[in-house]
């Protein structure tokens, strides 16, 4: 499990997640490779400084945005630009990639409360 600026990513496998670090990409992006169990995911949030990319190799992830839900399955890539309000829940054990860009920026998770009604 890794925590980045308060956001926790529970990628489980033998040993630590495989990482493509900033020194290899000159700060352009950072990649975590791993698996994640079924989970409800974090509350609605945004990332003010970083874009996120998710490649789902196996499993199913439901991405939730203020106006819709998107169900993704194997061989799907989802791009979430910075400041886009979202969350995701893993509905079938997932194996894939989590990409942050730029990689040398602090990956801050800022909770967002949506008005109901």
Secondary structure, 3 states (H helix, E strand, C coil): CEEECCEEECECCCCCCEEECHHHHCCCCEEEEEEECCECCCCCEECCCCEEEEEEEEEEEEEEECCEEEEECCCEEEEECCCCCEEEEEEEEEEEEEEEECCCCCCCCEECCCCCC
